[in-house]
Amino acid sequence: MKKNDILQVGSNEMELVDFRVFKQDGDNVYEGIYGVNVVKVREIIKIPNITKIPNVPDFVKGIFDLRGVVIPAIDLAKWMQIEVPKNLDLKPRVLIAEFNGILIGFIVHEAKRIRRINWKDIEAANFSAGNGALNKAQITGVTKIENGEVLLILDLETIVQELGLYQPSLDFEDEKIEKLNGFALVVDDSLTARKLIKDALKKMGMKPIEANNGAVALDKLEELYGIYGDNLTKELKIIISDVEMPQMDGFNFAAKLKEDERFANIPLVFNSSISDHFSETRGKKAGGEAYLTKFDAPEFYSEISRVVKSHINSKDV
C-alpha cells in the first residue's frame, strides 16, 4: 500500500484504513467496521506463512518473515474475544503497523478501503463496548459512514502496550532532568498518554493543565487568558499536543493557535505515536518547535527543556 499525498496542514482531516472483523453471535453474523490511521500502516499483505511459537497467548498466532524482518502476528478477533463465523468466506489480510520502530502484524478478516474523514465528524468514545478485551481504552473515536453504519477507530498503540510488546517508560536519571517551572498545556485524547506526560512534566517541576482535544485546548487557553491576560506567555511555557484527536486534531489546533496573536508565541511541541516522515513534515509546517514520538524519556526531557528555555530567553517574553 502506498502512502497518499500529505493532507493539507490545518485541514482537520485524516485518512483511515477501513477493515472488518466478523462476529458469530448465535445464528447471526455481525460485521464489525473498524479503522486505523493510514500513516500507522506500513502495508497490507495476504496471510503469510506463520511460524507458531511456544508459551504465548492464543491471540499471538506466531511470527513471520517480511523481507528479512521478523514480525509478530496478532489475531485481532481472538484478542477481542470474538467468535469468528466458521462458514463465512473471509478474505483475511495482515495490517503491518509501526510503533516507535516496532513492526506488528494485525490479522483482520477483510481490508476494504481508505477513507478520508474530517475530525469534526469523529466523536470521542464515551462508552464501553461490553464484555471482552475491547473497551473504550482501545477505541479512540466513532464516526458514522454510509447506510447509517458506525466505524470504530481503534488505538492499536494501546493494544501493543497491553500486549507488552512496547512499554513506554519515564525511567531516567533524576539528576539529569533539568528543573523548570510554569504551566504546560497537555493536549491528548488518551488518558494513558496524558498521565505519562503529566508525570514527566511534574518531574521537571512544571504544572500540567489537561485538554482531551484541540477544541477543548482552545477553550482552556481562553480561560487562562481571562486570568493572566497578556502575561499568559510568561505563565504558560509550552503546549504539548497529540496529533490524532476527535473533534479537532493537533494540526488544525496548531493552525488556529498560530492565527491568534494572543497565543501564537507560546511554543508548541507535537507528541505522537505517528512516526512517519510525512507527519513530522506537517508538524513543522504547522509551527511545531519539535515533533516527538511517544515515548522516549531522554528525548522528551531534552526537547521540552530546550524549547522551554528558548521560550524563556526569547525577546517575546
C-alpha contacts under 8 A as a table, 3 or more apart, distances in Angstrom:
res1	aa1	res2	aa2	distance
1	M	42	R	7.30
1	M	43	E	4.85
1	M	44	I	6.14
2	K	43	E	7.45
3	K	38	V	7.73
3	K	39	V	7.34
6	I	278	F	6.52
6	I	282	R	7.79
7	L	11	S	7.09
7	L	13	E	7.17
7	L	14	M	7.47
8	Q	11	S	5.49
8	Q	282	R	7.98
9	V	12	N	7.74
9	V	251	F	6.07
9	V	252	N	6.96
9	V	255	A	7.61
9	V	282	R	6.00
9	V	285	K	6.98
9	V	286	A	6.16
10	G	251	F	5.18
10	G	252	N	3.87
10	G	253	F	7.38
10	G	254	A	7.38
10	G	255	A	5.43
10	G	256	K	7.98
10	G	286	A	7.28
11	S	251	F	7.79
11	S	252	N	6.19
12	N	118	N	5.82
12	N	119	W	5.65
12	N	120	K	7.48
12	N	248	M	6.28
12	N	249	D	5.81
12	N	251	F	6.85
12	N	252	N	5.10
13	E	116	R	6.77
13	E	117	I	5.58
13	E	118	N	4.23
13	E	119	W	5.59
13	E	249	D	7.89
14	M	37	N	7.05
14	M	116	R	5.70
14	M	117	I	5.52
14	M	118	N	6.32
14	M	119	W	6.89
15	E	37	N	5.91
15	E	38	V	5.62
15	E	39	V	7.90
15	E	114	I	6.48
15	E	115	R	5.42
15	E	116	R	4.36
15	E	117	I	6.22
16	L	35	G	5.57
16	L	36	V	5.26
16	L	37	N	4.56
16	L	38	V	5.02
16	L	114	I	5.45
16	L	115	R	5.10
16	L	116	R	6.39
16	L	117	I	7.53
17	V	35	G	5.31
17	V	36	V	5.43
17	V	37	N	6.30
17	V	38	V	5.43
17	V	111	A	7.42
17	V	112	K	7.55
17	V	113	R	6.05
17	V	114	I	4.68
17	V	115	R	6.53
18	D	33	I	7.08
18	D	34	Y	5.84
18	D	35	G	4.64
18	D	36	V	7.11
18	D	111	A	6.23
18	D	112	K	5.48
18	D	113	R	5.35
18	D	114	I	5.88
18	D	115	R	6.77
19	F	33	I	6.22
19	F	34	Y	5.41
19	F	35	G	6.01
19	F	108	V	6.95
19	F	109	H	7.51
19	F	110	E	5.59
19	F	111	A	4.26
19	F	112	K	5.43
19	F	113	R	7.42
20	R	31	E	6.55
20	R	32	G	5.50
20	R	33	I	4.95
20	R	34	Y	5.99
20	R	108	V	6.50
20	R	109	H	5.69
20	R	110	E	5.12
20	R	111	A	6.38
20	R	112	K	7.40
21	V	31	E	6.14
21	V	32	G	5.02
21	V	33	I	6.79
21	V	34	Y	7.69
21	V	77	A	6.47
21	V	108	V	5.98
21	V	109	H	5.16
21	V	110	E	7.01
22	F	29	V	6.83
22	F	30	Y	5.64
22	F	31	E	4.58
22	F	32	G	5.67
22	F	77	A	7.99
22	F	84	V	6.20
22	F	85	P	6.94
22	F	109	H	6.84
23	K	29	V	5.58
23	K	30	Y	5.07
23	K	31	E	6.43
23	K	32	G	7.24
23	K	82	I	5.86
23	K	83	E	5.56
23	K	84	V	5.10
23	K	85	P	6.14
24	Q	27	D	7.18
24	Q	28	N	5.99
24	Q	29	V	4.68
24	Q	30	Y	6.49
24	Q	82	I	7.59
24	Q	83	E	5.38
24	Q	84	V	5.52
24	Q	85	P	4.91
25	D	28	N	5.22
25	D	29	V	6.09
25	D	30	Y	7.40
25	D	83	E	7.44
26	G	29	V	7.97
29	V	85	P	6.89
32	G	151	L	7.97
33	I	150	V	6.98
33	I	151	L	5.01
33	I	152	L	6.37
34	Y	151	L	5.22
34	Y	152	L	4.70
34	Y	153	I	5.67
34	Y	154	L	6.72
35	G	151	L	6.69
35	G	152	L	6.12
35	G	153	I	4.66
35	G	154	L	6.13
36	V	40	K	7.38
36	V	41	V	7.90
36	V	153	I	5.75
36	V	154	L	5.81
36	V	155	D	7.28
36	V	156	L	7.59
37	N	40	K	5.69
37	N	41	V	7.23
38	V	41	V	5.29
38	V	114	I	7.60
39	V	42	R	7.36
39	V	274	I	6.83
39	V	276	D	6.81
40	K	97	A	5.48
40	K	98	E	5.89
40	K	99	F	7.49
40	K	274	I	6.08
40	K	275	S	7.75
40	K	276	D	7.74
41	V	44	I	7.56
41	V	95	L	6.45
41	V	96	I	5.65
41	V	97	A	4.39
41	V	98	E	6.60
42	R	95	L	7.66
42	R	96	I	5.40
42	R	97	A	5.56
42	R	98	E	6.71
43	E	95	L	6.27
43	E	96	I	5.38
43	E	97	A	7.51
44	I	93	R	6.64
44	I	94	V	5.63
44	I	95	L	4.74
44	I	96	I	6.05
45	I	48	P	7.78
45	I	93	R	5.70
45	I	94	V	5.27
45	I	95	L	6.76
45	I	96	I	7.71
46	K	92	P	6.86
46	K	93	R	4.79
46	K	94	V	6.10
47	I	92	P	6.66
47	I	93	R	5.65
47	I	94	V	6.08
47	I	107	I	7.80
48	P	64	F	6.86
49	N	64	F	6.31
50	I	61	K	7.25
50	I	62	G	5.84
50	I	63	I	5.50
50	I	64	F	4.92
50	I	73	A	7.66
51	T	61	K	7.88
51	T	62	G	5.24
51	T	63	I	5.28
51	T	64	F	6.15
52	K	61	K	6.23
52	K	62	G	4.24
52	K	63	I	6.59
53	I	56	V	6.96
53	I	61	K	7.92
53	I	62	G	5.38
53	I	63	I	7.33
56	V	60	V	6.39
57	P	60	V	5.64
58	D	61	K	6.67
58	D	78	K	7.56
59	F	74	I	5.82
59	F	75	D	5.06
59	F	76	L	7.18
59	F	78	K	5.18
59	F	79	W	5.21
60	V	72	P	7.20
60	V	73	A	5.93
60	V	74	I	4.74
60	V	75	D	6.21
61	K	72	P	7.70
61	K	73	A	5.49
61	K	74	I	5.91
61	K	75	D	6.28
62	G	72	P	5.87
62	G	73	A	5.53
62	G	74	I	7.68
63	I	70	V	6.47
63	I	71	I	5.43
63	I	72	P	4.33
63	I	73	A	5.55
64	F	70	V	5.61
64	F	71	I	5.45
64	F	72	P	6.54
64	F	73	A	7.13
65	D	68	G	5.83
65	D	69	V	5.47
65	D	70	V	4.61
65	D	71	I	6.28
66	L	69	V	5.10
66	L	70	V	6.35
66	L	71	I	7.09
71	I	103	L	6.11
71	I	104	I	5.80
71	I	105	G	6.49
72	P	103	L	7.85
72	P	104	I	5.67
72	P	105	G	5.98
73	A	104	I	6.57
73	A	105	G	4.66
73	A	106	F	5.92
73	A	107	I	6.80
74	I	79	W	7.67
74	I	104	I	7.52
74	I	105	G	6.00
74	I	106	F	4.86
74	I	107	I	5.93
75	D	78	K	5.40
75	D	79	W	6.22
75	D	106	F	6.10
75	D	107	I	4.90
75	D	108	V	7.14
76	L	79	W	5.05
76	L	80	M	6.13
76	L	106	F	6.03
76	L	107	I	5.76
76	L	108	V	6.26
77	A	80	M	5.04
77	A	81	Q	6.22
77	A	82	I	5.25
77	A	83	E	7.57
77	A	84	V	7.27
77	A	107	I	7.90
77	A	108	V	7.16
78	K	81	Q	4.83
78	K	82	I	5.76
78	K	83	E	7.55
79	W	82	I	7.63
79	W	133	A	6.59
80	M	132	G	6.03
80	M	133	A	4.89
80	M	134	L	5.34
81	Q	132	G	5.53
81	Q	133	A	6.33
82	I	132	G	7.86
85	P	88	L	5.78
90	L	109	H	5.85
90	L	110	E	6.87
91	K	109	H	5.76
91	K	110	E	5.27
92	P	107	I	6.80
92	P	108	V	5.59
92	P	109	H	4.16
92	P	110	E	5.17
92	P	111	A	7.72
93	R	107	I	5.82
93	R	108	V	5.54
93	R	109	H	6.32
93	R	110	E	6.00
93	R	111	A	6.53
94	V	105	G	5.72
94	V	106	F	5.28
94	V	107	I	4.50
94	V	108	V	6.20
95	L	105	G	5.51
95	L	106	F	5.08
95	L	107	I	6.50
95	L	108	V	7.41
96	I	103	L	6.58
96	I	104	I	5.72
96	I	105	G	4.56
96	I	106	F	6.52
97	A	103	L	5.68
97	A	104	I	5.35
97	A	105	G	6.32
97	A	106	F	7.58
98	E	101	G	6.00
98	E	102	I	5.38
98	E	103	L	4.54
98	E	104	I	6.35
98	E	275	S	7.95
99	F	102	I	5.08
99	F	103	L	6.59
99	F	157	E	6.87
99	F	273	S	6.50
99	F	274	I	7.26
99	F	275	S	7.11
100	N	273	S	7.20
100	N	275	S	6.57
100	N	293	T	6.87
100	N	294	K	7.27
102	I	166	Y	7.95
108	V	111	A	7.22
117	I	121	D	7.18
118	N	121	D	5.55
118	N	122	I	7.18
119	W	122	I	5.14
119	W	245	M	7.29
119	W	246	P	5.40
119	W	247	Q	5.00
119	W	248	M	5.71
119	W	249	D	6.45
120	K	123	E	7.53
120	K	246	P	6.59
120	K	247	Q	3.99
120	K	248	M	6.05
121	D	143	T	6.15
121	D	144	K	7.76
121	D	246	P	7.93
121	D	247	Q	6.75
122	I	141	G	5.94
122	I	142	V	5.49
122	I	143	T	4.74
122	I	144	K	7.95
122	I	246	P	5.29
122	I	247	Q	6.00
123	E	141	G	5.37
123	E	142	V	5.30
123	E	143	T	6.31
123	E	246	P	5.75
123	E	247	Q	6.56
124	A	140	T	6.22
124	A	141	G	4.46
124	A	142	V	6.51
124	A	246	P	5.59
124	A	247	Q	7.74
125	A	136	K	6.03
125	A	139	I	6.14
125	A	140	T	5.71
125	A	141	G	4.75
125	A	142	V	6.30
126	N	136	K	6.86
127	F	135	N	7.93
127	F	136	K	6.07
128	S	135	N	5.22
128	S	136	K	5.29
129	A	134	L	6.33
129	A	135	N	4.94
129	A	136	K	6.60
130	G	134	L	7.73
130	G	135	N	6.87
131	N	134	L	7.63
132	G	135	N	7.60
134	L	137	A	7.76
134	L	138	Q	6.27
134	L	139	I	7.81
135	N	138	Q	5.71
135	N	139	I	6.62
136	K	139	I	4.86
136	K	140	T	7.12
137	A	140	T	7.22
137	A	155	D	7.81
137	A	158	T	7.49
137	A	190	S	7.92
138	Q	154	L	5.59
138	Q	155	D	4.92
138	Q	156	L	7.05
138	Q	158	T	6.23
138	Q	159	I	6.70
139	I	142	V	7.73
139	I	152	L	6.48
139	I	153	I	5.61
139	I	154	L	4.62
139	I	155	D	5.75
140	T	152	L	7.83
140	T	153	I	5.68
140	T	154	L	5.95
140	T	155	D	5.90
140	T	189	D	7.47
140	T	190	S	7.66
140	T	245	M	7.81
140	T	246	P	7.71
141	G	152	L	6.14
141	G	153	I	5.18
141	G	154	L	7.53
141	G	246	P	6.37
142	V	150	V	6.70
142	V	151	L	5.69
142	V	152	L	4.66
142	V	153	I	5.92
143	T	150	V	5.68
143	T	151	L	5.39
143	T	152	L	6.76
144	K	148	G	6.43
144	K	149	E	5.79
144	K	150	V	4.48
144	K	151	L	6.16
145	I	148	G	6.20
145	I	149	E	5.45
145	I	150	V	5.84
145	I	151	L	6.73
146	E	149	E	6.03
155	D	158	T	5.63
155	D	159	I	6.82
156	L	159	I	4.95
156	L	160	V	6.17
157	E	160	V	5.01
157	E	161	Q	6.25
157	E	273	S	7.36
158	T	161	Q	5.02
158	T	162	E	6.16
159	I	162	E	5.08
159	I	163	L	6.16
160	V	163	L	5.10
160	V	164	G	6.54
160	V	165	L	5.68
160	V	166	Y	6.10
161	Q	164	G	5.13
161	Q	165	L	5.94
161	Q	166	Y	4.94
161	Q	167	Q	5.53
161	Q	168	P	7.97
162	E	165	L	7.64
163	L	166	Y	7.71
164	G	167	Q	6.28
168	P	294	K	7.39
168	P	295	F	5.36
168	P	296	D	7.09
169	S	295	F	7.06
169	S	296	D	7.44
169	S	297	A	6.58
170	L	196	L	7.47
170	L	200	A	6.58
170	L	296	D	7.98
170	L	297	A	5.33
171	D	297	A	6.79
172	F	176	K	7.58
172	F	177	I	7.73
172	F	297	A	6.71
172	F	298	P	6.76
173	E	176	K	5.50
173	E	177	I	6.96
174	D	177	I	5.26
174	D	203	K	7.97
175	E	178	E	7.65
177	I	203	K	7.65
177	I	204	M	6.42
177	I	301	Y	6.57
178	E	204	M	6.24
178	E	301	Y	7.70
178	E	305	S	6.71
179	K	203	K	7.75
179	K	204	M	4.71
179	K	205	G	5.57
180	L	204	M	5.65
180	L	205	G	5.29
180	L	206	M	6.07
180	L	305	S	7.56
181	N	204	M	7.60
181	N	205	G	5.36
181	N	206	M	4.70
181	N	207	K	7.32
182	G	205	G	7.94
182	G	206	M	5.39
182	G	207	K	6.13
182	G	234	K	7.95
182	G	235	E	5.36
182	G	236	L	6.02
182	G	237	K	6.01
183	F	206	M	5.79
183	F	207	K	4.68
183	F	208	P	5.72
183	F	209	I	7.00
183	F	235	E	5.93
183	F	236	L	4.61
183	F	237	K	5.89
183	F	238	I	7.27
184	A	201	L	7.79
184	A	206	M	6.62
184	A	207	K	6.04
184	A	208	P	4.75
184	A	209	I	6.06
184	A	236	L	5.79
184	A	237	K	5.93
184	A	238	I	5.04
184	A	239	I	5.69
184	A	240	I	7.33
185	L	208	P	5.79
185	L	209	I	4.74
185	L	210	E	5.98
185	L	211	A	7.42
185	L	217	A	7.80
185	L	236	L	7.42
185	L	238	I	6.52
185	L	239	I	4.68
185	L	240	I	6.16
186	V	194	R	6.80
186	V	197	I	7.48
186	V	198	K	7.54
186	V	208	P	6.48
186	V	209	I	5.92
186	V	210	E	4.97
186	V	211	A	6.18
186	V	239	I	6.11
186	V	240	I	5.00
186	V	241	S	6.06
187	V	194	R	7.62
187	V	210	E	6.12
187	V	211	A	4.76
187	V	212	N	5.52
187	V	213	N	5.85
187	V	214	G	6.78
187	V	217	A	6.48
187	V	239	I	7.53
187	V	240	I	6.10
187	V	241	S	4.55
187	V	242	D	6.06
188	D	191	L	7.63
188	D	193	A	6.95
188	D	194	R	6.11
188	D	210	E	7.91
188	D	211	A	6.48
188	D	212	N	4.82
188	D	213	N	5.89
188	D	241	S	6.10
188	D	242	D	5.05
188	D	243	V	7.97
188	D	245	M	6.86
189	D	194	R	7.73
189	D	211	A	7.63
189	D	212	N	4.22
189	D	213	N	5.81
189	D	242	D	7.73
189	D	244	E	7.93
189	D	245	M	5.75
189	D	246	P	7.60
190	S	193	A	5.20
190	S	194	R	6.15
190	S	212	N	7.31
191	L	194	R	5.16
191	L	195	K	6.18
192	T	195	K	5.30
192	T	196	L	6.32
193	A	196	L	5.10
193	A	197	I	6.18
194	R	197	I	5.17
194	R	198	K	5.92
194	R	210	E	7.50
195	K	198	K	5.05
195	K	199	D	6.04
196	L	199	D	5.31
196	L	200	A	6.34
197	I	200	A	5.07
197	I	201	L	6.17
198	K	201	L	5.10
198	K	202	K	6.11
198	K	208	P	5.85
199	D	202	K	5.16
199	D	203	K	6.32
200	A	203	K	5.16
200	A	204	M	6.56
200	A	301	Y	7.72
201	L	204	M	4.97
201	L	205	G	6.43
201	L	206	M	5.28
201	L	207	K	6.99
201	L	208	P	6.76
202	K	205	G	4.90
202	K	206	M	5.15
202	K	207	K	6.28
202	K	208	P	7.36
203	K	206	M	7.47
204	M	301	Y	7.93
210	E	217	A	7.82
211	A	214	G	7.47
211	A	216	V	5.63
211	A	217	A	5.15
211	A	220	K	7.41
212	N	216	V	6.55
212	N	217	A	7.38
212	N	245	M	7.54
213	N	216	V	5.50
213	N	217	A	6.22
213	N	245	M	5.44
213	N	246	P	6.40
213	N	247	Q	6.86
213	N	248	M	6.02
213	N	249	D	6.76
213	N	250	G	7.70
214	G	217	A	4.89
214	G	218	L	6.28
214	G	245	M	7.34
214	G	247	Q	7.38
214	G	248	M	4.84
214	G	249	D	5.89
214	G	250	G	6.14
214	G	252	N	7.62
214	G	253	F	4.97
215	A	218	L	5.26
215	A	219	D	6.55
215	A	247	Q	6.81
215	A	248	M	5.65
215	A	253	F	7.17
216	V	219	D	5.06
216	V	220	K	6.26
217	A	220	K	4.94
217	A	221	L	6.22
218	L	221	L	5.02
218	L	222	E	6.31
218	L	253	F	7.70
218	L	257	L	7.78
219	D	222	E	5.08
219	D	223	E	6.34
220	K	223	E	5.05
220	K	224	L	6.19
221	L	224	L	5.01
221	L	225	Y	6.03
221	L	263	F	7.95
222	E	225	Y	5.08
222	E	226	G	6.18
223	E	226	G	5.08
223	E	227	I	6.58
224	L	227	I	5.10
224	L	228	Y	6.07
224	L	229	G	7.62
224	L	232	L	7.02
225	Y	228	Y	5.13
225	Y	229	G	4.61
225	Y	230	D	7.17
225	Y	232	L	6.06
226	G	229	G	5.72
228	Y	231	N	5.35
228	Y	232	L	5.04
228	Y	235	E	7.87
229	G	232	L	5.76
230	D	233	T	7.12
230	D	262	R	7.20
231	N	234	K	5.40
231	N	235	E	6.81
232	L	235	E	5.15
232	L	236	L	5.85
233	T	236	L	5.29
233	T	237	K	6.46
233	T	263	F	7.57
233	T	265	N	7.30
233	T	266	I	6.04
233	T	317	V	6.61
234	K	237	K	6.66
234	K	312	I	7.81
234	K	317	V	6.26
236	L	239	I	7.85
236	L	266	I	7.27
237	K	266	I	6.65
237	K	267	P	7.16
237	K	308	V	5.95
237	K	311	H	7.00
237	K	312	I	7.61
238	I	266	I	6.06
238	I	267	P	5.16
238	I	268	L	6.01
238	I	269	V	7.56
238	I	307	V	7.78
238	I	308	V	6.37
239	I	266	I	7.13
239	I	267	P	6.24
239	I	268	L	4.76
239	I	269	V	6.23
240	I	268	L	5.94
240	I	269	V	4.89
240	I	270	F	5.76
240	I	271	N	6.46
241	S	250	G	6.04
241	S	268	L	7.29
241	S	269	V	6.29
241	S	270	F	4.89
241	S	271	N	5.75
241	S	272	S	7.81
242	D	245	M	7.09
242	D	249	D	7.72
242	D	250	G	5.68
242	D	270	F	5.79
242	D	271	N	5.11
242	D	272	S	5.12
243	V	249	D	5.55
243	V	250	G	4.14
243	V	251	F	6.41
243	V	270	F	6.92
243	V	271	N	7.29
243	V	272	S	5.89
244	E	249	D	5.40
244	E	250	G	6.50
244	E	272	S	7.75
245	M	248	M	6.09
245	M	249	D	4.70
245	M	250	G	6.89
246	P	249	D	6.40
248	M	252	N	6.34
248	M	253	F	6.36
249	D	252	N	5.58
249	D	253	F	6.15
250	G	253	F	4.98
250	G	254	A	6.07
250	G	270	F	7.65
251	F	254	A	5.02
251	F	255	A	6.28
251	F	282	R	7.59
251	F	283	G	6.81
251	F	286	A	6.09
252	N	255	A	5.03
252	N	256	K	6.35
253	F	256	K	5.27
253	F	257	L	6.07
254	A	257	L	4.89
254	A	258	K	6.15
254	A	268	L	7.69
254	A	286	A	5.94
254	A	287	G	6.89
254	A	288	G	7.69
255	A	258	K	5.35
255	A	259	E	6.32
255	A	286	A	6.01
255	A	287	G	7.75
256	K	259	E	5.11
256	K	260	D	6.59
257	L	260	D	5.55
257	L	263	F	5.92
257	L	264	A	5.72
258	K	261	E	7.03
258	K	263	F	6.76
258	K	264	A	4.28
258	K	265	N	7.66
258	K	287	G	7.35
259	E	264	A	6.59
260	D	263	F	5.63
260	D	264	A	5.70
261	E	264	A	5.08
261	E	265	N	7.49
262	R	265	N	7.60
263	F	266	I	5.59
264	A	267	P	7.86
265	N	316	D	7.30
266	I	311	H	7.66
267	P	288	G	7.32
267	P	289	E	6.41
267	P	307	V	7.05
267	P	308	V	7.59
267	P	311	H	6.87
268	L	287	G	7.29
268	L	288	G	5.10
268	L	289	E	5.77
268	L	290	A	7.52
269	V	288	G	5.25
269	V	289	E	5.43
269	V	290	A	4.99
269	V	291	Y	6.01
269	V	292	L	7.45
269	V	304	I	7.89
270	F	283	G	6.87
270	F	288	G	6.38
270	F	289	E	7.98
270	F	290	A	6.28
270	F	291	Y	4.74
270	F	292	L	5.96
271	N	291	Y	6.07
271	N	292	L	4.67
271	N	293	T	5.63
271	N	294	K	6.14
272	S	275	S	7.30
272	S	291	Y	7.71
272	S	292	L	6.36
272	S	293	T	5.06
272	S	294	K	5.52
273	S	293	T	5.43
273	S	294	K	5.13
273	S	295	F	7.94
274	I	279	S	7.03
274	I	293	T	6.74
275	S	279	S	7.16
275	S	280	E	7.38
275	S	293	T	5.94
276	D	279	S	5.71
276	D	280	E	6.66
277	H	280	E	5.10
277	H	281	T	6.18
278	F	281	T	5.09
278	F	282	R	6.26
279	S	282	R	4.95
279	S	283	G	6.05
280	E	283	G	4.96
280	E	284	K	6.39
280	E	291	Y	5.97
281	T	284	K	5.25
281	T	285	K	6.28
282	R	285	K	5.00
282	R	286	A	6.05
283	G	286	A	5.06
283	G	287	G	6.59
283	G	288	G	5.45
283	G	290	A	7.77
283	G	291	Y	6.47
284	K	287	G	5.25
284	K	288	G	5.02
284	K	289	E	7.02
284	K	290	A	7.26
284	K	291	Y	7.55
285	K	288	G	7.31
288	G	291	Y	6.82
289	E	307	V	6.99
290	A	303	E	7.33
292	L	295	F	7.79
292	L	299	E	7.73
292	L	300	F	7.08
293	T	296	D	7.05
295	F	300	F	7.37
296	D	299	E	5.47
296	D	300	F	5.99
297	A	300	F	5.05
297	A	301	Y	6.17
298	P	301	Y	5.36
298	P	302	S	6.03
299	E	302	S	5.10
299	E	303	E	5.92
300	F	303	E	5.42
300	F	304	I	5.96
301	Y	304	I	5.39
301	Y	305	S	6.03
302	S	305	S	5.30
302	S	306	R	6.16
303	E	306	R	4.98
303	E	307	V	6.09
304	I	307	V	5.25
304	I	308	V	6.03
305	S	308	V	5.27
305	S	309	K	5.99
306	R	309	K	5.34
306	R	310	S	6.11
307	V	310	S	5.11
307	V	311	H	6.19
308	V	311	H	4.99
308	V	312	I	6.19
309	K	312	I	5.02
309	K	313	N	6.12
310	S	313	N	5.18
310	S	314	S	5.96
311	H	314	S	5.05
311	H	316	D	7.96
311	H	317	V	7.15
312	I	317	V	6.35
313	N	317	V	7.30
314	S	317	V	5.75
